[in-house]
């Protein structure tokens, strides 16, 4: 009975108040009114059809945010609206943040991407074969992904080293470089590499050397113990479509791979930083979006973190999604059109990715 009342309350509240828009002020925005109008209809349909409690989208074109808007609720129980300032769990998009730190350290000469990881993490056990940071960042390192009992974590991990101990003695899946195998724990190991190369705490390095220079002021580690302004509540949906609070989840075991909070605005700022000189040099930007290859020469269509593809119109895209308990996010970059789109939400396994992002992009590319 309570669940039914809750769903009715949510539906009535949405019907009465609708969604709230917070478009960015910019000269470019005035030229995108029709695109924004149509894009708003697409997003409204996604939110309604999937019963997504809260969602935010941001679109950047030619280096400026031209549309940023919140839909639904960051906190249903307290009727707190989702806005461009709402911080959502972005899941595996966190891997792109870590990849950016790896590239930055490489540019500064503090990290050799092709050196064995033990140079920077001497406590990591020697394996049958050497593993390099370049392999890890491209999911070629042979480090395992989640097992069934790994995905939902409710234990607090205070340090990166504590997280690495979860898998450091496990055998490799295969010889590094020989096969592509998506691995969250490979990125956890990369966070230890970053600490060793930078001689700085991973969280601190990300804040001072990645997020702050990129203007990502609303991106931070998802720490359950801290009071974090504008953090969304987290929700799930059952087979009948009933929305409920998601189970407790502590992402400290996978911070570098899936443990950050961010906003759609910050994600497009991150994407924009990859399209022009500034944070990265031209050589690095080329390397980031060049497909890595297995040892037998097969392209993986993954560069340094980013996935590389083409959309239905044959346009080059760089992208990554994130699924986590209580959150779904997606980031896509159209490098030739200089359009970047980010969508964030507070529903586990909400369904939006390349197809939905392409519909939005088409409106702004023209």
LINVEN-V766642 format. One record per residue. N is the residue number from 0. PHI is phi in whole degrees, -180 to 180 (999 if undefined). PSI is psi in whole degrees, 0 to 359 (none if undefined). D_CENTER is the distance of its C-alpha to the mean C-alpha in Angstrom with 2 decimals. Layout:
# LINVEN-V766642
N,PHI,PSI,D_CENTER + N,PHI,PSI,D_CENTER
This chain:
# LINVEN-V766642
0,999,316,36.54 + 1,-62,320,34.03 + 2,-62,319,31.14 + 3,-64,317,33.09 + 4,-63,322,33.78 + 5,-64,315,30.16 + 6,-64,317,29.14 + 7,-62,316,32.08 + 8,-58,314,31.21 + 9,-63,314,27.67 + 10,-63,316,29.08 + 11,-64,318,31.83 + 12,-63,318,29.62 + 13,-65,316,27.38 + 14,-63,322,30.56 + 15,-75,322,32.19 + 16,-107,341,29.52 + 17,64,200,27.24 + 18,-105,163,23.99 + 19,-117,129,23.94 + 20,-99,142,23.02 + 21,-135,67,22.07 + 22,-66,144,22.23 + 23,-72,147,21.85 + 24,-86,117,25.21 + 25,-162,156,25.59 + 26,-61,325,28.30 + 27,-68,332,26.10 + 28,-59,324,25.45 + 29,-64,336,29.13 + 30,-91,4,28.96 + 31,-122,19,26.20 + 32,-58,313,27.89 + 33,-69,320,28.50 + 34,-61,317,25.06 + 35,-64,318,23.55 + 36,-59,313,26.19 + 37,-71,321,25.42 + 38,-65,323,21.64 + 39,-61,322,22.25 + 40,-65,320,24.35 + 41,-63,313,21.76 + 42,-68,320,19.14 + 43,-59,321,21.99 + 44,-68,321,22.96 + 45,-62,314,19.57 + 46,-63,315,19.60 + 47,-69,312,23.26 + 48,-64,322,23.36 + 49,-97,358,20.63 + 50,55,45,21.69 + 51,-76,121,18.24 + 52,-58,310,19.16 + 53,-144,142,16.87 + 54,-151,146,14.58 + 55,-133,142,13.85 + 56,-126,146,13.61 + 57,-137,141,13.95 + 58,-128,132,15.63 + 59,-118,142,16.72 + 60,-139,132,19.73 + 61,52,41,21.65 + 62,84,7,19.79 + 63,-130,143,20.13 + 64,-76,117,18.29 + 65,-104,345,20.74 + 66,-154,133,19.44 + 67,-151,124,17.43 + 68,-154,144,18.41 + 69,-105,147,17.95 + 70,-130,136,19.36 + 71,76,216,20.80 + 72,-129,134,20.37 + 73,-75,330,18.13 + 74,-144,105,21.03 + 75,-67,314,23.48 + 76,-60,325,26.21 + 77,-106,11,26.61 + 78,53,43,25.99 + 79,-92,121,23.34 + 80,-71,149,21.88 + 81,-79,132,18.26 + 82,-135,174,18.13 + 83,-62,347,16.01 + 84,-93,354,16.22 + 85,-69,131,14.83 + 86,-97,121,12.04 + 87,-110,158,9.96 + 88,-71,129,8.13 + 89,-108,5,4.43 + 90,54,229,5.29 + 91,-73,354,4.72 + 92,-62,338,1.69 + 93,-56,330,4.40 + 94,-61,324,6.63 + 95,-66,324,6.62 + 96,-62,314,7.70 + 97,-64,320,10.18 + 98,-61,320,11.29 + 99,-63,320,12.14 + 100,-65,320,14.16 + 101,-61,314,15.89 + 102,-64,319,16.94 + 103,-61,315,18.13 + 104,-64,325,20.24 + 105,-65,316,21.61 + 106,-59,323,22.70 + 107,-82,357,24.46 + 108,78,14,26.26 + 109,-93,347,25.03 + 110,-139,124,23.26 + 111,-93,113,24.78 + 112,-63,339,22.19 + 113,-107,12,25.05 + 114,-89,150,26.62 + 115,-57,143,26.60 + 116,-62,336,24.07 + 117,-64,342,27.13 + 118,-61,328,27.97 + 119,-108,339,25.22 + 120,-129,77,25.08 + 121,-64,341,28.76 + 122,-81,349,28.41 + 123,-76,126,26.38 + 124,-59,140,29.08 + 125,-67,133,30.40 + 126,-101,180,29.82 + 127,-61,328,32.07 + 128,-128,154,30.07 + 129,-70,148,28.21 + 130,-121,134,24.42 + 131,-112,162,22.86 + 132,-65,324,19.60 + 133,-61,320,19.46 + 134,-67,317,19.77 + 135,-62,316,17.13 + 136,-70,342,14.45 + 137,-108,13,15.55 + 138,61,38,15.95 + 139,-115,8,19.67 + 140,-83,350,20.63 + 141,79,6,22.07 + 142,-77,140,20.32 + 143,-70,162,20.00 + 144,-97,194,17.10 + 145,-60,145,17.52 + 146,-96,173,21.02 + 147,-56,321,21.96 + 148,-90,7,22.57 + 149,-93,332,19.45 + 150,-63,314,16.76 + 151,-96,111,17.95 + 152,-111,133,18.61 + 153,-125,14,20.82 + 154,-103,144,22.02 + 155,-87,129,21.29 + 156,-112,119,20.60 + 157,-80,332,21.81 + 158,-134,162,21.02 + 159,-60,319,18.97 + 160,-60,322,22.29 + 161,-60,320,22.66 + 162,-68,321,19.45 + 163,-65,328,20.63 + 164,-62,340,23.96 + 165,-61,332,22.53 + 166,-136,359,22.62 + 167,-65,336,24.43 + 168,-97,1,27.70 + 169,-74,147,26.50 + 170,-69,155,27.80 + 171,-69,150,25.79 + 172,-71,329,25.09 + 173,-169,173,26.73 + 174,-65,127,27.73 + 175,-54,135,24.80 + 176,95,341,24.44 + 177,-83,332,26.33 + 178,-144,151,23.67 + 179,-87,128,20.00 + 180,-148,110,18.57 + 181,-56,132,14.90 + 182,-145,113,14.62 + 183,-66,319,12.42 + 184,-70,337,15.51 + 185,-61,324,15.83 + 186,-77,330,12.89 + 187,-63,318,14.61 + 188,-63,323,17.65 + 189,-62,326,16.05 + 190,-65,327,15.53 + 191,-70,323,19.25 + 192,-61,316,19.99 + 193,-61,316,18.44 + 194,-62,318,20.63 + 195,-68,321,23.60 + 196,-73,319,23.31 + 197,-85,342,22.66 + 198,55,46,24.93 + 199,-152,147,22.69 + 200,-56,137,20.64 + 201,-56,312,16.99 + 202,-60,316,15.86 + 203,-64,319,18.51 + 204,-63,316,17.70 + 205,-62,318,14.09 + 206,-68,315,15.56 + 207,-84,329,18.61 + 208,-109,348,17.73 + 209,-122,297,14.23 + 210,-66,312,13.24 + 211,-62,312,16.88 + 212,-62,331,17.93 + 213,-87,359,15.17 + 214,75,23,16.20 + 215,-92,73,13.05 + 216,-79,349,15.42 + 217,-111,19,13.52 + 218,-108,132,10.68 + 219,-160,163,11.94 + 220,-64,141,12.10 + 221,-84,93,12.66 + 222,-106,113,16.35 + 223,-65,339,18.50 + 224,-81,338,21.61 + 225,-94,153,20.88 + 226,-85,115,21.46 + 227,-116,117,18.37 + 228,-60,136,19.29 + 229,68,15,17.70 + 230,-72,133,15.61 + 231,-70,157,15.54 + 232,-79,165,17.48 + 233,-120,136,16.04 + 234,-132,159,17.85 + 235,-131,168,18.83 + 236,-137,132,21.27 + 237,-88,182,24.16 + 238,-64,338,25.99 + 239,-88,357,28.25 + 240,89,8,25.49 + 241,-78,129,26.12 + 242,-88,137,23.33 + 243,-144,165,23.38 + 244,-64,138,21.65 + 245,-72,158,19.22 + 246,-66,162,20.55 + 247,-65,136,20.04 + 248,-143,133,17.11 + 249,-114,118,16.65 + 250,-95,13,13.44 + 251,-68,343,15.40 + 252,-79,349,16.13 + 253,-141,31,12.64 + 254,-49,309,11.29 + 255,-68,342,10.30 + 256,-112,342,8.62 + 257,-172,26,7.25 + 258,-118,17,9.06 + 259,-103,153,7.79 + 260,-101,144,8.70 + 261,-158,176,8.20 + 262,-114,162,9.97 + 263,-62,322,9.93 + 264,-61,314,12.39 + 265,-64,324,10.57 + 266,-66,321,7.74 + 267,-73,330,10.85 + 268,-62,318,12.57 + 269,-61,313,10.18 + 270,-61,318,10.74 + 271,-63,329,14.39 + 272,-67,345,14.88 + 273,-93,359,14.70 + 274,-104,352,17.49 + 275,-149,162,20.30 + 276,-64,149,21.99 + 277,154,278,21.29 + 278,-75,314,18.57 + 279,-106,154,18.99 + 280,-86,164,22.35 + 281,-58,322,23.13 + 282,-63,319,23.62 + 283,-67,318,20.19 + 284,-63,324,18.53 + 285,-65,317,20.69 + 286,-67,323,19.79 + 287,-58,321,16.01 + 288,-105,21,16.57 + 289,-100,126,19.54 + 290,-59,133,19.37 + 291,-77,166,20.31 + 292,-129,149,23.30 + 293,-74,170,24.70 + 294,-63,341,28.00 + 295,-96,11,29.94 + 296,92,4,28.41 + 297,-81,129,26.13 + 298,-71,141,23.03 + 299,-96,350,19.74 + 300,55,27,18.01 + 301,-129,129,15.21 + 302,-93,233,15.59 + 303,-91,84,14.13 + 304,91,311,10.71 + 305,-74,146,10.52 + 306,-91,141,12.19 + 307,-117,131,15.33 + 308,-159,191,17.33 + 309,-132,150,19.66 + 310,-90,187,19.83 + 311,-67,343,23.01 + 312,-97,6,24.78 + 313,84,11,24.27 + 314,-85,138,21.92 + 315,-66,136,19.58 + 316,-134,147,15.84 + 317,-119,135,12.83 + 318,-157,167,9.68 + 319,-165,143,6.81 + 320,-112,169,6.03 + 321,-143,122,5.10 + 322,-117,133,8.50 + 323,-153,172,9.97 + 324,-65,114,13.27 + 325,86,16,13.42 + 326,-165,149,10.19 + 327,-141,135,8.68 + 328,-143,156,6.23 + 329,-148,137,6.72 + 330,-130,129,7.04 + 331,-137,142,10.45 + 332,-124,129,12.97 + 333,-104,96,16.70 + 334,-65,323,18.17 + 335,-73,323,21.78 + 336,-86,349,21.61 + 337,57,45,19.28 + 338,-114,134,17.34 + 339,-129,134,13.65 + 340,-131,136,12.25 + 341,-132,138,9.35 + 342,-128,132,9.92 + 343,-130,149,9.05 + 344,-152,169,11.50 + 345,-115,29,13.18 + 346,-117,128,14.58 + 347,-58,130,13.93 + 348,57,34,13.58 + 349,-59,151,14.13 + 350,-108,95,14.91 + 351,-153,140,13.47 + 352,-159,223,12.19 + 353,-59,316,14.09 + 354,-59,312,17.39 + 355,-69,320,16.62 + 356,-65,324,14.72 + 357,-65,321,17.76 + 358,-61,320,20.14 + 359,-68,314,18.69 + 360,-59,320,18.57 + 361,-58,328,22.17 + 362,-70,330,23.38 + 363,-98,340,22.28 + 364,-80,320,23.16 + 365,84,none,26.61
